[in-house]
Amino acid sequence: MAMGVSSGRAIPALTVRVARASNPRGTAAMWVRDRLDELFTDDDFADWYPTNGRRGLSPARLAMVSVLQYAENLTDRQAAEAVRCRLDWKYCLSMELDDPGFDHSVLSEFRDRMAQGDRADRLLAVVVDRLVAAGLVGRRGRVRTDSTHVLAAVRTLNRVELVGETMRRALEELSEAGEEWLAPLVTAGWARRYGRPVRYERLPRGPEDRLEYALDVGADGVRLLSAVYGDDAPHRLRELSGVQVLRQVWLQQYWFDEEGQLRWREPKSTQDRRSRRETPRRSAVAEAQGRPDPAVARVPWASAEIITPHDAEARFSRKVVSSGARSWIGYRDHQTETCDGTGPNVIIQVVTAPAPEQDIDALPRIHQGLTVRGFRPVEHLVDGGYISPSTIHQALTGYGIRLTGPIRTVSSNREHPGFDKRDFRPDWEQHTLTCPRGETSFPWNETSLDGRLQYSVRFPTAVCRACADRALCTGNTVNRGRHVMLLPRPLEEIQNQARQEQETSAWRERYAMRAGCEATVSETVHAHGLRDCRYRGIAKTHVQHVLTAAGTNIIRLSGCFPPGEAPPQPPRPTSPFQLLCRKLMFSTSR
């Protein structure tokens, strides 16, 4: 289908008259048309559609409907009904009053196109560019970022449910795509196990019976995969998403021992971490006790483990917050908005990430996205999850952005007052450290923590044992000297400077502006339905986040006046004492 009728049409006179009569104060949809003319044009979507074929609907109109849909948190059917029935939407879309609109399925097809490549980010960039051109947003100033968890549109499965549901989904897709090929493989056991959704209450009760059931499912999956990857199987069947997910889940949940026997993997080890695998001192231990040693084969890390076959990109994550531990399956949404204080705050960038990905890992993409879109923020306010000495250095040197946020002041193993690392004087030429009492350490050794270079510094045991200030220096009760970890010199200096600044009142006053991110998260979650995914897969979930951000901007801006114009203030009621003063002819100006 080719791109539809071009936008740029004037609003029909009858639509203007009736909409103004029924909504004299206007609505958010009418504000868009009045203040921004048309937010989108068909030229913005020229590469989304072929140049030949039957003419379709205007993509600019569909994009505007999608933004209004998320601004009011509507379903596709409700949005299509609003296009057909609501006067303010017809006014915004330049439609005749008797225009019947379109079928709701068109919106889903438009989002499918929007989920391809970087089209969602480009659509948000178009929205922000229009706001900048209208003088509502500036490209310089301060911005702030916060993240929130997003729940996938799936139910939680245990591992036995997972393999059963994965097998059932693969059989459903194969039945639809190659029924004649699949029919000879189906047995009575398959019909009994996968004829309906696999649920916990339908599984065997005892642990041994449940293990036997999991191995039966595993054998069925191996038989199906062997057949679908056989030479006589149609090649198109192995490309089905259900078959691909089945293959990955079986690799993650099963393994073959040395005798070729199918085995059920053990649960993941909390001691096994990717960072520990990359640490030379622990690599030998990891190889002996963790994957891929078949003697203790375990399921993979949360960043790679498939949790459900219905959304293979959703991941499990656990986060410790002040109110306790929070666990969820889904994604993370990072929202970056302006916070200059000269006008309404506008969300200018959205990043959707897998749930296990930490906030600090998303920061380079955020800064790169801001730079590509033409924003040059002088300061970026973030919370402690985004900031470290290395991210401060990278933001300043790579993008010219001053990253502001709280850096942890003391190590987690120091629970009592005493000499801090800042009390020690490093000699970067001799690679030594001098303590507050003038004692010099051994030359430091290079080490790696989570793949980052650090220096391990130790003081002589005899010197520390005889020191009168030992209790003020270290809580170590065994006969060892003080141990200090140093960052490379540029990062160490950045860390010391940041720790000094964040103890001042000026820094706290400047950083207080970041607290508004919490209000933005609350607004997008409660008013626009950000918390729950409407779709499956990270691409379409990102489309939801982009449209939510655009809709939030429309709602915010429609309730505010453009910069430089103050809304009329109603007269303040006169108090009884003011009335008495006026009667007595006394002035109240002072």
URFENJO-V817798 format. One record per backbone hydrogen bond with DSSP energy under -1.0 kcal/mol. CO is the residue of the C=O (numbers start at 1). NH is the residue of the N-H. E is the energy in kcal/mol with one decimal. If there is no record, write none. Layout:
BEGIN
CO_NH_E, CO_NH_E
END
This chain:
BEGIN
12_16_-2.2, 13_17_-2.4, 14_18_-2.5, 15_19_-2.4, 16_20_-2.4, 17_21_-1.9, 18_22_-2.2, 19_23_-2.0, 23_26_-1.3, 27_31_-2.4, 28_32_-1.7, 29_33_-1.4, 30_34_-2.4, 31_35_-3.2, 32_36_-2.2, 36_38_-1.0, 41_44_-1.6, 42_45_-1.5, 43_46_-1.2, 45_48_-1.6, 54_2_-1.8, 57_4_-1.2, 58_62_-1.9, 59_63_-2.6, 60_64_-2.0, 61_65_-2.3, 62_66_-2.2, 63_67_-2.2, 64_68_-2.4, 65_69_-2.4, 66_70_-1.9, 67_71_-1.9, 68_72_-1.6, 69_74_-2.6, 75_79_-2.5, 76_80_-2.5, 77_81_-2.0, 78_82_-2.1, 79_83_-2.1, 80_84_-1.6, 81_85_-2.2, 82_86_-2.3, 86_90_-1.7, 87_91_-2.2, 88_92_-2.1, 89_93_-2.3, 90_95_-2.5, 96_99_-1.5, 103_106_-1.6, 104_107_-1.2, 105_109_-1.8, 106_110_-2.1, 107_111_-2.0, 108_112_-1.8, 109_113_-1.6, 110_114_-2.0, 111_115_-1.7, 113_116_-1.3, 116_119_-1.6, 118_122_-2.1, 119_123_-2.2, 120_124_-2.0, 121_125_-2.1, 122_126_-2.0, 123_127_-2.0, 124_128_-2.5, 125_129_-2.6, 126_130_-2.2, 127_131_-1.9, 128_132_-2.5, 129_133_-2.5, 130_134_-1.6, 131_136_-2.6, 132_135_-1.5, 139_376_-2.7, 141_378_-2.0, 141_379_-1.3, 142_339_-2.1, 143_381_-2.9, 144_337_-2.3, 146_335_-2.7, 148_333_-2.4, 150_331_-2.2, 151_533_-2.8, 152_154_-1.8, 158_162_-2.5, 159_163_-2.0, 160_164_-1.9, 161_165_-2.9, 162_166_-2.4, 163_167_-2.1, 164_168_-2.3, 165_169_-2.6, 166_170_-2.0, 167_171_-2.2, 168_172_-2.2, 169_173_-2.2, 170_174_-2.3, 171_175_-2.3, 172_176_-1.5, 173_177_-2.2, 174_178_-3.0, 178_182_-2.1, 179_183_-2.1, 182_185_-1.7, 187_191_-1.9, 188_192_-2.0, 189_193_-2.4, 190_194_-2.9, 199_202_-1.2, 200_203_-1.5, 206_210_-2.3, 207_211_-2.1, 208_212_-2.2, 209_213_-2.2, 210_214_-2.4, 211_215_-2.2, 212_216_-2.1, 213_217_-2.5, 214_218_-2.2, 215_219_-2.4, 216_220_-2.2, 217_221_-2.4, 218_222_-2.3, 219_223_-2.3, 220_224_-2.3, 221_225_-2.9, 222_226_-2.4, 223_227_-1.7, 224_228_-2.7, 225_229_-1.9, 227_230_-1.3, 230_233_-1.0, 234_237_-1.2, 237_240_-1.3, 240_244_-2.1, 241_245_-2.5, 242_246_-2.0, 243_247_-2.3, 244_248_-2.0, 245_249_-2.8, 246_250_-2.2, 247_251_-1.6, 248_252_-1.7, 249_253_-2.0, 250_254_-2.0, 253_265_-2.3, 255_263_-3.1, 257_260_-2.0, 261_257_-2.2, 263_255_-1.8, 266_299_-1.8, 273_277_-1.6, 274_278_-1.4, 279_282_-1.2, 279_283_-1.1, 282_286_-2.5, 283_287_-2.4, 284_288_-1.4, 285_289_-2.3, 286_290_-2.6, 290_293_-1.4, 293_296_-1.5, 294_297_-1.0, 297_266_-2.4, 301_304_-1.4, 301_305_-2.1, 311_314_-1.4, 315_330_-2.6, 317_328_-2.2, 319_326_-3.4, 321_324_-1.6, 324_321_-3.0, 326_319_-3.1, 328_317_-2.3, 329_152_-2.7, 330_315_-1.5, 330_355_-1.2, 331_150_-2.6, 332_353_-2.5, 333_148_-1.6, 334_351_-2.1, 335_146_-1.7, 336_348_-2.4, 336_349_-1.5, 337_144_-2.3, 346_338_-2.0, 349_336_-2.3, 351_334_-3.0, 353_332_-2.9, 354_357_-1.1, 359_362_-1.1, 362_366_-1.8, 363_367_-2.5, 364_368_-2.4, 365_369_-2.4, 366_370_-2.2, 367_371_-2.2, 368_372_-2.6, 369_373_-1.8, 370_375_-2.7, 371_374_-1.5, 378_402_-1.0, 379_143_-2.1, 380_404_-2.9, 381_145_-2.0, 383_386_-1.7, 388_392_-2.2, 389_393_-2.1, 390_394_-2.6, 391_395_-2.4, 392_396_-1.8, 393_397_-2.6, 394_398_-2.4, 395_399_-1.4, 395_401_-2.3, 402_380_-2.9, 404_382_-2.6, 411_414_-1.6, 420_423_-1.8, 421_424_-1.5, 425_434_-2.4, 427_431_-1.7, 427_432_-1.3, 431_444_-2.4, 432_427_-3.0, 433_441_-2.4, 434_425_-2.5, 435_438_-2.2, 439_435_-2.6, 445_456_-3.2, 447_454_-2.3, 449_452_-1.4, 452_449_-2.3, 454_447_-2.8, 455_486_-2.7, 456_445_-2.2, 457_484_-2.7, 458_442_-2.4, 460_464_-2.0, 461_465_-2.4, 462_466_-1.6, 467_470_-1.1, 469_473_-1.1, 470_474_-2.4, 472_419_-3.2, 478_480_-2.3, 482_459_-1.9, 484_457_-2.9, 486_455_-3.1, 488_492_-2.7, 489_493_-2.4, 490_494_-1.9, 491_495_-2.5, 492_496_-2.3, 493_497_-2.3, 494_498_-2.6, 495_499_-2.3, 496_500_-1.7, 497_501_-2.3, 498_502_-2.3, 501_504_-2.0, 504_508_-1.7, 505_509_-2.4, 506_510_-2.0, 507_511_-2.7, 508_512_-1.3, 511_514_-2.1, 512_515_-1.3, 513_516_-1.3, 514_517_-2.3, 515_518_-1.3, 516_520_-1.6, 517_521_-2.5, 518_522_-2.3, 519_523_-2.5, 520_524_-2.6, 521_525_-2.1, 522_526_-2.7, 523_527_-2.2, 524_530_-1.9, 531_151_-3.1, 537_541_-1.9, 538_542_-2.0, 539_543_-1.5, 540_544_-1.9, 541_545_-2.0, 542_546_-2.5, 543_547_-2.6, 544_548_-2.2, 545_549_-2.1, 546_550_-2.5, 547_551_-2.6, 548_552_-2.4, 549_553_-2.2, 550_554_-1.9, 551_555_-2.2, 552_556_-2.5, 553_557_-2.8, 554_558_-2.3, 557_560_-1.4, 562_565_-2.0, 575_579_-2.0, 576_580_-2.0, 577_581_-2.3, 578_582_-2.2, 579_583_-1.9, 580_584_-2.0, 581_586_-2.8
END
